[in-house]
Amino acid sequence: MNHHSGNGLPRDIPFHLLEEITNGFSDERKLGSGTFGKVYMGEPKDGEKIAVKMLYDMPGLNEEQFLQEFNNLSRLQHPNIVRLVGYCHEIRKTCIEHNGRMIFADRIHLALCFEYMTFGSLDKYLSDEYSGLDWNVRYAIIKGICKGLKYLHEELRPPIYHLDLKPANILLDENMLPKIADFGISRFFADERSRITGSHIGTIGYLPPEYIEGNIISDKFDIFSLGVVIIKIESYSKQVKKCVEIALSSVVAERHKRPTIGDIVRKLDDDTETDSQILTTSSQVME
């Protein structure tokens, strides 16, 4: 099954075909679930596996959520960002009982289809079961996440702030290459550096203090979440000491003192720092 249309855009996939390739959205094909929908593995007979995210039937909210995530994802092209390959937006008539009578009502089926990530989400590799994950792999995962975030913050115009960066939203392909996923609550920021919002976003444990205390969102919201993610996947080595320094500087309470994602990637790419330099900088950050 060719997942893209002739012009390179995500393909419109009929609902009946999604039913077929997910075995009727069976539990055996279920990959996970979130706030807005369930994800299933789709296995076409003549093509690559895909991940099918079926949105819950929540009148009004689900279509708004679908359009927001579709618009966010359709413009993203980066090795460390999950790729949208298809979608479904289909209205079907269904027979229901209403006030003692049988009537036909419209039911909207909404789905977003992504490239299939063989190794699933990062969070399962952070448990004790996977504590032996090679450090070089962990370091490559950290760098990949940072480069994906740099693309969102500094290479897109307008930039996108993810606002829910966490291990469950980082997927791993067959080469353990990390890809940032789940852009359902992401925001475009034009000329604004920061904004105050009244809506609830993010995940407890990954929220910066300025959001908890004042509902302020900015690019430094993602930097704080990134710092927490790095802390969760770190281990012990010279490279890890560098990552600890980055993580600590990312979660300082004063948002203006947190680094940009460009600063972080440059530090990760700098192989000239010695242990003493890293330890000195880390101690300064912790003071």
C-alpha positions as YAML, in Angstrom:
chain: A
units: angstrom
residues:
- id: 1
  name: MET
  ca: [0.00, 0.00, 0.00]
- id: 2
  name: ASN
  ca: [1.51, 3.33, -1.05]
- id: 3
  name: HIS
  ca: [1.07, 5.62, 1.96]
- id: 4
  name: HIS
  ca: [1.60, 8.89, 0.12]
- id: 5
  name: SER
  ca: [-0.40, 10.57, -2.62]
- id: 6
  name: GLY
  ca: [1.23, 11.52, -5.91]
- id: 7
  name: ASN
  ca: [2.10, 15.03, -4.63]
- id: 8
  name: GLY
  ca: [3.92, 13.72, -1.56]
- id: 9
  name: LEU
  ca: [1.15, 14.56, 0.89]
- id: 10
  name: PRO
  ca: [-0.24, 12.00, 3.37]
- id: 11
  name: ARG
  ca: [-2.69, 9.64, 1.69]
- id: 12
  name: ASP
  ca: [-6.44, 9.60, 2.37]
- id: 13
  name: ILE
  ca: [-7.05, 6.01, 3.57]
- id: 14
  name: PRO
  ca: [-10.67, 4.72, 3.65]
- id: 15
  name: PHE
  ca: [-12.01, 3.55, 7.00]
- id: 16
  name: HIS
  ca: [-12.85, 0.09, 5.68]
- id: 17
  name: LEU
  ca: [-9.21, -0.38, 4.68]
- id: 18
  name: LEU
  ca: [-8.02, 0.65, 8.15]
- id: 19
  name: GLU
  ca: [-10.42, -1.93, 9.62]
- id: 20
  name: GLU
  ca: [-8.94, -4.56, 7.33]
- id: 21
  name: ILE
  ca: [-5.26, -3.90, 8.03]
- id: 22
  name: THR
  ca: [-5.79, -3.67, 11.83]
- id: 23
  name: ASN
  ca: [-7.86, -6.86, 11.95]
- id: 24
  name: GLY
  ca: [-10.93, -4.92, 12.99]
- id: 25
  name: PHE
  ca: [-8.95, -2.82, 15.49]
- id: 26
  name: SER
  ca: [-8.32, -5.96, 17.51]
- id: 27
  name: ASP
  ca: [-6.65, -6.00, 20.93]
- id: 28
  name: GLU
  ca: [-3.83, -8.06, 19.42]
- id: 29
  name: ARG
  ca: [-2.94, -5.14, 17.15]
- id: 30
  name: LYS
  ca: [-3.22, -2.48, 19.85]
- id: 31
  name: LEU
  ca: [0.04, -0.62, 20.42]
- id: 32
  name: GLY
  ca: [-1.13, 1.82, 23.08]
- id: 33
  name: SER
  ca: [-3.63, 4.49, 24.03]
- id: 34
  name: GLY
  ca: [-3.59, 8.13, 25.06]
- id: 35
  name: THR
  ca: [-5.80, 11.06, 25.95]
- id: 36
  name: PHE
  ca: [-7.33, 11.37, 22.51]
- id: 37
  name: GLY
  ca: [-7.22, 7.92, 20.96]
- id: 38
  name: LYS
  ca: [-5.92, 4.38, 20.62]
- id: 39
  name: VAL
  ca: [-3.05, 3.28, 18.38]
- id: 40
  name: TYR
  ca: [-3.06, 0.04, 16.38]
- id: 41
  name: MET
  ca: [-0.58, -1.67, 14.11]
- id: 42
  name: GLY
  ca: [-1.74, -1.77, 10.52]
- id: 43
  name: GLU
  ca: [-0.29, -4.53, 8.36]
- id: 44
  name: PRO
  ca: [-1.21, -4.20, 4.68]
- id: 45
  name: LYS
  ca: [-0.73, -7.34, 2.58]
- id: 46
  name: ASP
  ca: [1.32, -5.48, -0.01]
- id: 47
  name: GLY
  ca: [3.13, -2.79, 1.96]
- id: 48
  name: GLU
  ca: [4.98, -1.62, 5.08]
- id: 49
  name: LYS
  ca: [3.45, -1.68, 8.54]
- id: 50
  name: ILE
  ca: [1.93, 1.57, 9.78]
- id: 51
  name: ALA
  ca: [0.66, 2.86, 13.14]
- id: 52
  name: VAL
  ca: [-3.02, 3.85, 13.03]
- id: 53
  name: LYS
  ca: [-4.17, 6.34, 15.67]
- id: 54
  name: MET
  ca: [-7.98, 6.21, 15.93]
- id: 55
  name: LEU
  ca: [-9.37, 9.23, 17.76]
- id: 56
  name: TYR
  ca: [-12.02, 8.68, 20.40]
- id: 57
  name: ASP
  ca: [-15.60, 9.61, 19.57]
- id: 58
  name: MET
  ca: [-15.80, 12.87, 21.52]
- id: 59
  name: PRO
  ca: [-18.23, 15.26, 19.76]
- id: 60
  name: GLY
  ca: [-16.57, 18.53, 18.79]
- id: 61
  name: LEU
  ca: [-13.29, 17.97, 20.61]
- id: 62
  name: ASN
  ca: [-12.09, 15.01, 18.57]
- id: 63
  name: GLU
  ca: [-12.40, 16.76, 15.21]
- id: 64
  name: GLU
  ca: [-10.70, 19.87, 16.58]
- id: 65
  name: GLN
  ca: [-7.91, 17.68, 17.95]
- id: 66
  name: PHE
  ca: [-7.62, 15.83, 14.63]
- id: 67
  name: LEU
  ca: [-7.29, 19.04, 12.60]
- id: 68
  name: GLN
  ca: [-4.73, 20.52, 14.99]
- id: 69
  name: GLU
  ca: [-2.49, 17.46, 15.01]
- id: 70
  name: PHE
  ca: [-2.88, 16.94, 11.25]
- id: 71
  name: ASN
  ca: [-1.90, 20.53, 10.50]
- id: 72
  name: ASN
  ca: [1.07, 20.33, 12.87]
- id: 73
  name: LEU
  ca: [2.34, 17.04, 11.46]
- id: 74
  name: SER
  ca: [1.77, 17.63, 7.75]
- id: 75
  name: ARG
  ca: [4.52, 20.28, 7.59]
- id: 76
  name: LEU
  ca: [7.18, 18.37, 9.53]
- id: 77
  name: GLN
  ca: [10.06, 16.71, 7.67]
- id: 78
  name: HIS
  ca: [12.98, 15.61, 9.86]
- id: 79
  name: PRO
  ca: [14.70, 12.28, 10.66]
- id: 80
  name: ASN
  ca: [13.90, 12.73, 14.37]
- id: 81
  name: ILE
  ca: [10.21, 13.57, 13.91]
- id: 82
  name: VAL
  ca: [7.66, 10.81, 13.35]
- id: 83
  name: ARG
  ca: [6.34, 10.93, 9.77]
- id: 84
  name: LEU
  ca: [2.65, 11.24, 8.97]
- id: 85
  name: VAL
  ca: [1.87, 8.89, 6.06]
- id: 86
  name: GLY
  ca: [-1.93, 8.90, 5.90]
- id: 87
  name: TYR
  ca: [-5.22, 9.92, 7.44]
- id: 88
  name: CYS
  ca: [-8.92, 9.10, 7.50]
- id: 89
  name: HIS
  ca: [-11.75, 11.64, 7.80]
- id: 90
  name: GLU
  ca: [-14.92, 9.77, 6.92]
- id: 91
  name: ILE
  ca: [-18.59, 10.26, 7.79]
- id: 92
  name: ARG
  ca: [-20.80, 7.16, 7.88]
- id: 93
  name: LYS
  ca: [-24.49, 6.76, 8.52]
- id: 94
  name: THR
  ca: [-25.30, 4.57, 11.50]
- id: 95
  name: CYS
  ca: [-28.67, 3.42, 12.83]
- id: 96
  name: ILE
  ca: [-29.38, 4.36, 16.46]
- id: 97
  name: GLU
  ca: [-32.37, 4.52, 18.77]
- id: 98
  name: HIS
  ca: [-33.61, 8.01, 19.66]
- id: 99
  name: ASN
  ca: [-36.76, 8.71, 21.70]
- id: 100
  name: GLY
  ca: [-38.10, 5.24, 21.00]
- id: 101
  name: ARG
  ca: [-37.46, 5.47, 17.25]
- id: 102
  name: MET
  ca: [-34.69, 4.18, 15.02]
- id: 103
  name: ILE
  ca: [-32.95, 6.97, 13.16]
- id: 104
  name: PHE
  ca: [-29.87, 7.36, 10.99]
- id: 105
  name: ALA
  ca: [-27.13, 9.55, 12.45]
- id: 106
  name: ASP
  ca: [-23.75, 10.68, 11.17]
- id: 107
  name: ARG
  ca: [-20.69, 9.14, 12.77]
- id: 108
  name: ILE
  ca: [-17.27, 10.60, 12.04]
- id: 109
  name: HIS
  ca: [-14.28, 8.26, 11.85]
- id: 110
  name: LEU
  ca: [-10.99, 10.10, 12.35]
- id: 111
  name: ALA
  ca: [-7.55, 8.53, 12.13]
- id: 112
  name: LEU
  ca: [-3.94, 9.60, 11.70]
- id: 113
  name: CYS
  ca: [-1.49, 7.08, 10.23]
- id: 114
  name: PHE
  ca: [2.24, 7.14, 10.96]
- id: 115
  name: GLU
  ca: [5.35, 5.27, 9.98]
- id: 116
  name: TYR
  ca: [5.61, 2.19, 12.18]
- id: 117
  name: MET
  ca: [8.26, 2.35, 14.92]
- id: 118
  name: THR
  ca: [9.60, -1.18, 15.47]
- id: 119
  name: PHE
  ca: [10.85, -0.71, 19.04]
- id: 120
  name: GLY
  ca: [7.91, 1.32, 20.32]
- id: 121
  name: SER
  ca: [8.17, 4.15, 22.83]
- id: 122
  name: LEU
  ca: [11.22, 5.07, 24.86]
- id: 123
  name: ASP
  ca: [9.49, 4.76, 28.23]
- id: 124
  name: LYS
  ca: [9.58, 0.96, 28.27]
- id: 125
  name: TYR
  ca: [13.39, 1.03, 27.92]
- id: 126
  name: LEU
  ca: [13.71, 3.11, 31.09]
- id: 127
  name: SER
  ca: [12.44, 0.33, 33.34]
- id: 128
  name: ASP
  ca: [14.66, -2.06, 35.31]
- id: 129
  name: GLU
  ca: [14.08, -4.69, 32.64]
- id: 130
  name: TYR
  ca: [16.04, -2.61, 30.12]
- id: 131
  name: SER
  ca: [18.64, -1.11, 32.48]
- id: 132
  name: GLY
  ca: [21.41, -2.77, 30.48]
- id: 133
  name: LEU
  ca: [20.76, -0.68, 27.35]
- id: 134
  name: ASP
  ca: [24.14, 0.25, 25.92]
- id: 135
  name: TRP
  ca: [25.24, 3.75, 26.84]
- id: 136
  name: ASN
  ca: [26.24, 4.63, 23.27]
- id: 137
  name: VAL
  ca: [22.65, 3.89, 22.26]
- id: 138
  name: ARG
  ca: [21.33, 6.05, 25.10]
- id: 139
  name: TYR
  ca: [23.63, 8.91, 24.11]
- id: 140
  name: ALA
  ca: [22.55, 8.65, 20.47]
- id: 141
  name: ILE
  ca: [18.90, 8.71, 21.62]
- id: 142
  name: ILE
  ca: [19.53, 11.88, 23.64]
- id: 143
  name: LYS
  ca: [21.24, 13.58, 20.67]
- id: 144
  name: GLY
  ca: [18.45, 12.53, 18.31]
- id: 145
  name: ILE
  ca: [15.75, 13.93, 20.60]
- id: 146
  name: CYS
  ca: [17.67, 17.19, 20.90]
- id: 147
  name: LYS
  ca: [18.11, 17.51, 17.13]
- id: 148
  name: GLY
  ca: [14.41, 16.88, 16.57]
- id: 149
  name: LEU
  ca: [13.57, 19.57, 19.10]
- id: 150
  name: LYS
  ca: [16.08, 21.97, 17.51]
- id: 151
  name: TYR
  ca: [14.27, 21.48, 14.20]
- id: 152
  name: LEU
  ca: [10.94, 22.39, 15.84]
- id: 153
  name: HIS
  ca: [12.28, 25.42, 17.71]
- id: 154
  name: GLU
  ca: [14.89, 26.93, 15.40]
- id: 155
  name: GLU
  ca: [14.49, 25.59, 11.87]
- id: 156
  name: LEU
  ca: [10.72, 25.91, 11.43]
- id: 157
  name: ARG
  ca: [9.03, 29.22, 10.71]
- id: 158
  name: PRO
  ca: [6.93, 29.74, 12.71]
- id: 159
  name: PRO
  ca: [8.46, 27.43, 15.33]
- id: 160
  name: ILE
  ca: [6.48, 24.70, 17.06]
- id: 161
  name: TYR
  ca: [6.62, 24.09, 20.81]
- id: 162
  name: HIS
  ca: [5.75, 20.48, 21.58]
- id: 163
  name: LEU
  ca: [4.54, 21.04, 25.18]
- id: 164
  name: ASP
  ca: [4.30, 17.35, 26.09]
- id: 165
  name: LEU
  ca: [7.81, 15.98, 25.62]
- id: 166
  name: LYS
  ca: [8.23, 12.75, 27.63]
- id: 167
  name: PRO
  ca: [9.53, 9.21, 27.03]
- id: 168
  name: ALA
  ca: [6.08, 7.93, 26.03]
- id: 169
  name: ASN
  ca: [6.06, 10.44, 23.16]
- id: 170
  name: ILE
  ca: [9.49, 9.45, 21.83]
- id: 171
  name: LEU
  ca: [9.38, 6.48, 19.46]
- id: 172
  name: LEU
  ca: [12.26, 4.25, 18.33]
- id: 173
  name: ASP
  ca: [12.67, 2.77, 14.84]
- id: 174
  name: GLU
  ca: [14.43, -0.47, 13.88]
- id: 175
  name: ASN
  ca: [17.83, 1.24, 14.31]
- id: 176
  name: MET
  ca: [16.87, 2.75, 17.71]
- id: 177
  name: LEU
  ca: [16.67, 6.17, 16.04]
- id: 178
  name: PRO
  ca: [14.41, 8.36, 18.23]
- id: 179
  name: LYS
  ca: [11.50, 10.26, 16.72]
- id: 180
  name: ILE
  ca: [9.38, 12.81, 18.55]
- id: 181
  name: ALA
  ca: [5.66, 12.00, 18.31]
- id: 182
  name: ASP
  ca: [2.22, 13.09, 19.52]
- id: 183
  name: PHE
  ca: [1.78, 16.71, 18.47]
- id: 184
  name: GLY
  ca: [-1.83, 16.92, 19.67]
- id: 185
  name: ILE
  ca: [-1.29, 19.88, 22.00]
- id: 186
  name: SER
  ca: [1.64, 21.52, 20.20]
- id: 187
  name: ARG
  ca: [1.49, 25.22, 19.47]
- id: 188
  name: PHE
  ca: [2.79, 27.46, 16.68]
- id: 189
  name: PHE
  ca: [4.53, 30.60, 17.97]
- id: 190
  name: ALA
  ca: [4.95, 33.48, 15.54]
- id: 191
  name: ASP
  ca: [6.68, 36.60, 16.91]
- id: 192
  name: GLU
  ca: [5.86, 35.79, 20.54]
- id: 193
  name: ARG
  ca: [8.63, 34.53, 22.81]
- id: 194
  name: SER
  ca: [6.19, 33.46, 25.50]
- id: 195
  name: ARG
  ca: [2.48, 33.31, 26.15]
- id: 196
  name: ILE
  ca: [0.09, 32.85, 29.07]
- id: 197
  name: THR
  ca: [-2.53, 30.15, 28.55]
- id: 198
  name: GLY
  ca: [-5.62, 29.16, 30.47]
- id: 199
  name: SER
  ca: [-5.76, 25.63, 29.08]
- id: 200
  name: HIS
  ca: [-4.27, 22.55, 30.72]
- id: 201
  name: ILE
  ca: [-1.29, 21.11, 28.83]
- id: 202
  name: GLY
  ca: [1.57, 18.72, 29.41]
- id: 203
  name: THR
  ca: [2.21, 15.92, 31.88]
- id: 204
  name: ILE
  ca: [2.86, 16.18, 35.60]
- id: 205
  name: GLY
  ca: [6.54, 15.62, 36.29]
- id: 206
  name: TYR
  ca: [7.59, 17.31, 33.04]
- id: 207
  name: LEU
  ca: [6.01, 20.74, 33.67]
- id: 208
  name: PRO
  ca: [8.29, 23.73, 34.39]
- id: 209
  name: PRO
  ca: [7.63, 25.88, 37.47]
- id: 210
  name: GLU
  ca: [6.65, 28.99, 35.46]
- id: 211
  name: TYR
  ca: [3.79, 27.00, 33.91]
- id: 212
  name: ILE
  ca: [2.67, 25.47, 37.22]
- id: 213
  name: GLU
  ca: [2.76, 28.85, 38.95]
- id: 214
  name: GLY
  ca: [1.76, 31.24, 36.17]
- id: 215
  name: ASN
  ca: [0.59, 29.24, 33.09]
- id: 216
  name: ILE
  ca: [3.51, 30.65, 31.06]
- id: 217
  name: ILE
  ca: [4.51, 28.68, 27.95]
- id: 218
  name: SER
  ca: [7.57, 29.33, 25.79]
- id: 219
  name: ASP
  ca: [10.35, 27.37, 24.11]
- id: 220
  name: LYS
  ca: [11.86, 26.91, 27.57]
- id: 221
  name: PHE
  ca: [8.84, 24.78, 28.51]
- id: 222
  name: ASP
  ca: [10.18, 22.09, 26.16]
- id: 223
  name: ILE
  ca: [13.72, 22.60, 27.45]
- id: 224
  name: PHE
  ca: [12.60, 21.84, 31.00]
- id: 225
  name: SER
  ca: [10.78, 18.68, 29.81]
- id: 226
  name: LEU
  ca: [13.89, 17.69, 27.85]
- id: 227
  name: GLY
  ca: [16.01, 18.01, 30.98]
- id: 228
  name: VAL
  ca: [13.72, 15.61, 32.82]
- id: 229
  name: VAL
  ca: [13.86, 13.14, 29.91]
- id: 230
  name: ILE
  ca: [17.67, 13.26, 29.84]
- id: 231
  name: ILE
  ca: [17.84, 12.65, 33.59]
- id: 232
  name: LYS
  ca: [15.64, 9.57, 33.15]
- id: 233
  name: ILE
  ca: [17.84, 7.97, 30.48]
- id: 234
  name: GLU
  ca: [21.28, 8.89, 31.79]
- id: 235
  name: SER
  ca: [23.93, 6.46, 33.01]
- id: 236
  name: TYR
  ca: [27.54, 6.82, 34.23]
- id: 237
  name: SER
  ca: [30.31, 7.96, 31.85]
- id: 238
  name: LYS
  ca: [32.05, 11.14, 30.70]
- id: 239
  name: GLN
  ca: [29.31, 11.63, 28.13]
- id: 240
  name: VAL
  ca: [26.71, 11.24, 30.85]
- id: 241
  name: LYS
  ca: [28.36, 13.90, 32.97]
- id: 242
  name: LYS
  ca: [27.91, 16.24, 30.02]
- id: 243
  name: CYS
  ca: [24.26, 15.21, 29.76]
- id: 244
  name: VAL
  ca: [23.77, 15.75, 33.51]
- id: 245
  name: GLU
  ca: [25.10, 19.28, 33.10]
- id: 246
  name: ILE
  ca: [22.69, 19.90, 30.22]
- id: 247
  name: ALA
  ca: [19.81, 18.38, 32.17]
- id: 248
  name: LEU
  ca: [20.50, 20.47, 35.29]
- id: 249
  name: SER
  ca: [20.79, 23.69, 33.29]
- id: 250
  name: SER
  ca: [17.52, 22.83, 31.53]
- id: 251
  name: VAL
  ca: [15.49, 22.50, 34.73]
- id: 252
  name: VAL
  ca: [16.57, 25.65, 36.59]
- id: 253
  name: ALA
  ca: [13.56, 27.55, 37.93]
- id: 254
  name: GLU
  ca: [14.46, 30.81, 36.15]
- id: 255
  name: ARG
  ca: [13.41, 30.15, 32.55]
- id: 256
  name: HIS
  ca: [15.67, 32.86, 31.05]
- id: 257
  name: LYS
  ca: [18.70, 30.98, 32.40]
- id: 258
  name: ARG
  ca: [17.83, 27.74, 30.57]
- id: 259
  name: PRO
  ca: [19.83, 27.13, 27.36]
- id: 260
  name: THR
  ca: [18.34, 27.15, 23.87]
- id: 261
  name: ILE
  ca: [18.13, 23.89, 21.97]
- id: 262
  name: GLY
  ca: [20.90, 25.21, 19.70]
- id: 263
  name: ASP
  ca: [23.19, 25.60, 22.73]
- id: 264
  name: ILE
  ca: [22.41, 22.03, 23.79]
- id: 265
  name: VAL
  ca: [23.12, 20.46, 20.39]
- id: 266
  name: ARG
  ca: [26.40, 22.38, 20.07]
- id: 267
  name: LYS
  ca: [27.49, 21.10, 23.47]
- id: 268
  name: LEU
  ca: [26.58, 17.52, 22.55]
- id: 269
  name: ASP
  ca: [28.58, 17.81, 19.34]
- id: 270
  name: ASP
  ca: [31.64, 19.23, 21.16]
- id: 271
  name: ASP
  ca: [34.00, 16.32, 21.86]
- id: 272
  name: THR
  ca: [36.84, 18.54, 23.09]
- id: 273
  name: GLU
  ca: [35.64, 19.10, 26.69]
- id: 274
  name: THR
  ca: [37.59, 17.30, 29.40]
- id: 275
  name: ASP
  ca: [36.17, 15.62, 32.49]
- id: 276
  name: SER
  ca: [37.37, 18.50, 34.69]
- id: 277
  name: GLN
  ca: [35.64, 21.10, 32.50]
- id: 278
  name: ILE
  ca: [32.40, 19.16, 32.58]
- id: 279
  name: LEU
  ca: [32.53, 18.61, 36.34]
- id: 280
  name: THR
  ca: [33.38, 22.29, 37.02]
- id: 281
  name: THR
  ca: [30.47, 23.50, 34.91]
- id: 282
  name: SER
  ca: [28.12, 20.96, 36.49]
- id: 283
  name: SER
  ca: [29.03, 22.11, 40.01]
- id: 284
  name: GLN
  ca: [28.40, 25.75, 39.01]
- id: 285
  name: VAL
  ca: [24.96, 24.83, 37.68]
- id: 286
  name: MET
  ca: [24.07, 22.96, 40.90]
- id: 287
  name: GLU
  ca: [25.09, 25.86, 43.20]
...
